[in-house]
Amino acid sequence: MTVTYLSRSLGTGHSIEKLFGAIRRELEKDPSISVEHVQLPFISRGLRSVWQNLRFIARQRFSGLVHVTGDAHYAVLALSRWRTLLTVHDCITLEKNRHNPLRYGLFWLFWFYLPVRHAAVVTVVSEKSRQDLVRYLGRVAKKAVVVPNAYDPRFVYHAQSFRKQRPVLLQIGTAPHKNVSRLLEAIEGVSCLLSIVGPLSEDLVRVLRDRQILYQNYVNVSQDDMLALYVASDIVTFVSTYEGFGMPILEANAVGRVVLTADRLPMRDVAGKAAHLVDPDDSIAIRSGIQRLIDDDLYRQQLIEEGLRNAVTYSAPIAAARYLSIYQQLANTRCEAGDVCE
């Protein structure tokens, strides 16, 4: 059986590629499956680049199954329905364009409704993402199957003494839904060093300066460097107001760093008992949570130990096995229907 992973173009992002890179490496260990990878040539900015990507797909000679790994959902429309899988990570594009009817309509139709309807199998990364998809698309999205994400196996436990006097807080992401402005409000006056991964807007830089927060900023971080940032941190903050999954929770769990995250789905489900949950809209609650993680040694250690146990349930081999089962079911369905089976 052959499975081709069709992913968005270089320069669009890294998180999806890291996820399915880990899954591909696991599947390549199985001699019964051949795994290939094709990347779209153009960043999906405007109708011209979308059309160019669709033409590129149409010229490919795919064998076996094709798995569109996310983001560029419209790629499904240029593929044979009965051999195509689509993974939807979140509905943030629709969330962001709710007040722009034209953009919302275009994204709803070509990024979500038609691709979900066309794909033979649709997977989502969390129950929250499945609920959002059904809320936006209706009955057509009820076929979506939840396959939780997996963290990169390179993220393993690294022991480190907690720095109570000036802990390092690691914040992954700077988009509006990452809630960085609320975090900055919460830590004003707290003795800490904030490591921020992601581009900083002028507004955020001004707030950091005005609140006299000691920080360091990183952009375009490789996976190895990201691991080093986790290892160098004491607390991982992830108080997002919207997510499809919440990978930093698992990465911090695996490395052995305590996590502060939002008491919302899907973060609450992903974290389980392995994080301190707070209301992401309440800066006082965020501050109180950070302070407790700094002061309460026993509680912090309990969360770290729960995190190591939690990470085991989201390993790459488990995710790869779930996807392999779906691939086999789809391949068998194609054979029973008389399609050519590889």
N, C-alpha and C positions, 0 to 999 in steps of 0.2 A: 504494500500500500504506500502511495506517495502522497505527502501533504506539503503544499506550498504555502508558506506564510507570506502574505502580501501586506506590507506595512507602509505607513506614510513616508514622505520624503525626508531626507536629511535636513536638519535645520528647523523642523517643526517642533521637536521635543525629544525627550529621552526616556521618560518613565515607562511607556508602553514597550519600547524596544528593549529595555533592561528586563522587563517582566518576561516577554516571550523569548528573549535570548536565553534566559535560564531554563525555560520550559523546553526550548529546542535542544539544548545540550543534554537534557535528560532523555528526550525521545530518541536522540541519535544513538543512545546506548542500546536501543532495542533493534535487533537485526530484522524484525518483521516490518519496519517502517522506514521509508526514505524521506528525509526532511529537506526541503529547499526553501530559499528565501529570496523574495523579489521586493525591491523598494521602489515606490513611485518616484518618478524623476522630478516632479514639480511640487512646490509647496502650494497648498490649496488656498490661494488668494485670488478670488475673483473667478468668473465663469470661464475665462480663457484657460487658466491653469487647470481647472477641473476638466474641461473638455480635452485638453492635451493629455491628462492622466488617463481619461477613459479611452482615448485612442491608443495610448501605450498598452493598456490592458488588453484591448481587443486584438492587438498584434501578437500577443504572447501565445505560446502553445503549451498551456498548462496540462499536465497529466495528473490524474487522481483528483484529490480534493484541494480546494483553495480556501484558506482561512484568512479573512480580512481582520487584522488584529486590533482595529479600532481607529477612531478619529476620522479617517477618510471613508466613512461608511458608504458613500455614494459609489465606491469602487465595485460594490456588489452588483450594481446595475449592468456592468459590462461582462458579467460572468454567467456561466450556465447555472441555473437555479439549483439543480439537483446535486451539485457538487460543491456548493458554497456554504461556508460558515461565516458568521459575523459576530464579533465581540463588541458590545457597547459598554463603555466604562462609566459613563455618567451622562446626564442631560444638561450640563452646565451651559452649553451653547444656547439651548432654549431658555434657560433661566435668565441668562444675560440679555436676551433680546425680546423679553416679554413685552416691552414697551415700544418696540419698533416693529410694527405690523408687517412691513415688507420683508425685512431680514428674517423675522420669525417665521413667516410663511415659507420662504425659500429653504431655510434650514429644516423646518418641520417636514417639508415634502421630500427634499432630495437627500438630506443627511439622516433622516430618521424613518418616516413612514414608508416610503417606497423601498429603501434598503431592507428594513425589517420584514416587510411583506414579501420581498423577493427571496431572501436567504432561506435555504433549506433548514438551517439551524441557527438560532440566535442565542448567544450566551451573554450573561451580565456578571459583573464581578461581586455584586452584593445584593441582598434582598432589597435594600434601599434603592439601588439602581433599577431593579425589576419593578418596584412599586412606582417609581418616577416614570419609567417607560410606559407602563400601563396607564398611568394618569394622563400622560400627554398623547398617547396613540390609541388608547382604547383596546378593543378585543384583539387586534392584530398583534399586539405585544405580549399576549398571554402565553405564547409559545416559548418565551424566553426562559432559559435554564440558568440557574446560578452556579457559577464555577469561581470560587474565591481566588484571589490573587495569591502569588507566592513571592517570597523575598529571595534575593540573590543568595545562593549558598556561601558566597564569600563573606557574608555578614555573620561572623561567629563571635562567641563571647570573648571579651577583653576585660580583664580585671583592672580596676582603677580605684584609688582612694578618692572619696568624695571631697571636693573643696568647699567647705562650709563658709569660709571667709569671703570668697568671691567665686561662686560657681559659674561655669560656662553653660549658658542656655543656647541650645541649637534650634533655630527656626527654619523649617524647610518650606520655601515658597513665599512669594510676595504679591500674588494676585489679590484683588479685593476680597475674594471669599476666604482667603487665608487669614484674614482678621488681624493683620499685623498692627494696625493702628490701635486696636483695643489692647493688644499685648503690650505695646509701648506705654500706653496709659497705665497699665497694671504694674509695670516694673519700674516706673519712675521712683527714684530714691532707693531702690533695692540694690545692694552691692553685688553686681554681677557683670559678666562679659557676655554680650549677645552676639552669637554668630548667625548671620543671616545668609541663606542660600537663595539667590534670585536677584534680579535687577531691582534697584531701589528708585522709586520715583522721587522727584524733587520734593514733593510733599512729605514723604517718609523721611527723607534726609533732614528736612527742616524740623520735623517732630523729634527726631533723634537728637539733633543739636539743641533744640529748645529744652528738652527734658533732660539733657546732659547724661544721656545713656552711652556708656562705653560699648562700642560695637566693632565688628569686622564683617566685611561683606565679600561674598564669593559668587561668581557667575560662571556658567559653562563648566561646571564641575564634572570631572570624570568619575566613574564608579569607584575607582580606587581612592580618589581624593575624598569622595563622599564618605566612604568607610572611615577614612582617617578623621574626618570631622566628627562622626559619631563617636569614635574612640576617644577623641579629645574633649568631648562634652561631658557634662554632669547631668543635665536635665534636657530632655527633648520636648519642646512646646509645639502643640498641634491643635490649636483652638479654632479650627476652621468653622465657618458657618454653613458650608456646603462641601460635600465630597461624594465621590462615587464609591470610594473604598477607604483609603487611609494608610498607604504603604509605610510612611515614616513610623507609625506605631509598631509595626512588625520589625522593621529594621532596627529600631531602638531596643525592642524586646530581645532580639537575637544577639545584639552586641552587649547587652547587659546594662542599659541606661534607663533610668526612670523616666516615665512619660506623663505629661500633663496634656489632656485632650478634652474635646468638647463632649458634653453629655447629650449627644445627638446621634441618630443613625446616619451613616453606618459605623461611625467611630466607636460608639458604645458596644456594638456587636463585635467588631474586630478586636477591641481591647479586652473585652471580658472583665476579668478581675486584675488585669495587668497594667492598669493606668489609673491615675487620679482624674476623675471626671468633674468638669466645671461647666457652668452656664457660659457659653462663649459671648453672650451679650452683656455680661456683668464683669466689669474690670475689677471690682472689689473681690469677687469670687476667684478670679484668675490670680490676683495677687495673693490672696489667702492660700490658694492651692500651692503656688510656688513656694511661699514661706513655709508651709507645712513640709513640703518635700525637702527643703533645706534643713529644717530644725529637727524633724522626727526621724531619727536614724533607723529605728525598728520598722516603722511604716514604710520608709523608702526601700529598705532591704526586702521586705515582703513583696512589694510591687515588682522589684527586679527579679526575684525568684519566680513569681507568677508569670512574668514576661518571658523568661526562658522556657517555661512549660508551654506558654501560649504559642511561641514561635514554632515549636515542633509541629503543631497542627496545620501550619501554613507553609510547609516546605515545598520546594520545587518538585521533588519526586511525587508528592501527593497530587499537586496540580496537574503534572504531566500525565499521571495515571487517569485522572478524571477526563482530560481532553482526549486521551487515547481511546477511552471507552466510547466517547461521542463519535470520534472518527470511525471506529469500527462499526458502530451502529449505522452511521450514514452510508459507509461503503457497502454494507450488507443490503441496505435498502435499495441502493443503486443497482446492485447485482440482481436482486429479486425483480426489479423493474425492467431488466433486460439491457441496462446500460453497460458500456464497456468498463470492466473492472481491472485496475492495475494492482 
